[in-house]
Amino acid sequence: MKKRFAASAMILAMSAASVLSPLTAFADAEEQELNIAIFQGGYGDAYWNQMVELFEESHEGVKVNMTISPTIGDIIRPQIVAGNVPDFICLNDGGEDGVILSLIKEHALLNLNDVFDGENYAGTGTLRDDITDGILASSKCAPYGDGDIYLAPFNSGPQGLIYNKTFFDENNLEVPKTWDEFIDVLQKIKDAGEQPLLMTYKDAWTALAPWNSIAADLAPESFADDRKAGKTTFVGTHEEIAEKYLTLLDYAQDDYMGLSYDDGNKKFANGDAVMIINGNWAISQYRNANPDVKINMFALPSSNDESQNKVTSGVDVLLGVSKSSSNVDAAKDFVSFMMEKENIQTYIDEQFSFSALKGVEQSDEAVSGVQEDISNGKVANFEDHYYPSGLDMAALVAEFSLNRANGMDDKENIDQFLKQCDEKYDVANVD
């Protein structure tokens, strides 16, 4: 990769073109500091350290200052209020901190149309040409509905049932396609004396994984818009979803409220359970804990109508440039640099995710079970991404689970939970 940049710089230096390229535009200027803020998911910071190093090597005169944290929203939020957002940001869409929504609401992001209409790094066309059709026009990237792009789609992360493939193969278990088939598989595992599911609800956010998958399959298609407009309720539409969510707890370990995410990942990797509901972001942890573990993934099949069952996924990491940036050119170029196919390929290879760029393929066997559905567009977004940022759905679902653990009657628990969802939604549903 370094050699590629060096070669590119040489070619550009020899060019007679009068317009400076991203690789040379900063060479003759005084050193610029580019401040970037990165959401650190379960992937660590090695990849981003590598990208910063490569960018600085190829952009003489630019010093990148990186802040990376799993709670980057807590760092950025006061900066939004102060009008001092970092030049470049990489954020998790739908995060509990609601930072992306705040940035959009405050019109704090810079229009990126010129980045996507400009030449890609390969020099083969525009960056817009490289993006899978329809993504840039989505509300994720064009949040104001006017077609202008303010956020660049970086990756898509699927979630579902991650399972021990060795156990499935040795016991002749088929990947279930319907809810009844899924429950049958869970019961067969339980009858064999093995733990079917592992839940890690000591970290409340993990309770959202099964909720999002079940709701994505079973909630009315128009629920998000109708609930926002006050035309429907959780009470009126989500009873089956809540019932099936509780059913899964019948197949979880006894201490599902006391096991942490990190400890649960280690336990699953070492064979303490056959399945865990999680996303691609956890795969590196499994392999670090047990390099020999063989795993794959399938979509949680919440309906007996196979056509309704989809992979829960979507563009969940987005890149943007602050409107208050004093280094707009460098910040925009960093977006373009990060959207280079080779750099995204490196990311999805390391993180077992999927890309919005054409020609960037995910081939790891650990996610091969959802590859076809994703390729065919049989995908549903995370349901909580449609909820108001002030609605802490993770806390509500975790309390719902705790009530079950404490022996609360299921009907009473469901009624209370759905009522609370509506009450909390109404409080949070303000512009």
Buried (B, 14 or more C-beta within 10 A) or exposed (E): EEEEBEEBBEEBEEEEEEEEBBBBBBEEEEEBEBBBBBBBBBBBEEBBEBBBEBBBEBBBBBEBEBBBBEEBBEBBBEBBEEEEBBBBBBBBBBBBBBBBBBBBEEEBBBEBBEBBEBBBBEEEEEBBEBBBEEBBEBEBBBBEEEEEBBBBBBBBBBBBBBBBBBBBEEBEBEBBBBBEBBBBBBEBBBEEEBBBBBBBBBBBBBBBBBBBBBBBBBBEEEBBEBBBEEEBBBBEBBBBBBEBBBBBBEBBBEEBBEBEBBBBBBBBBEBBBBBBBBBBBBBBBBBEBBEEBBBBBBBBBBBEEEEBBBBBBBBBBBBBBBBBBEBBBBBBBBBBBBBBBEBBBBBBBBBBBBBBBEEBEBEBEBBEBBBEBBEEEBBBBBBBBBBBBBBBBBBBBBBBBBBBBEEBEBEEBBBBBBEBBBEBBBEBBEE
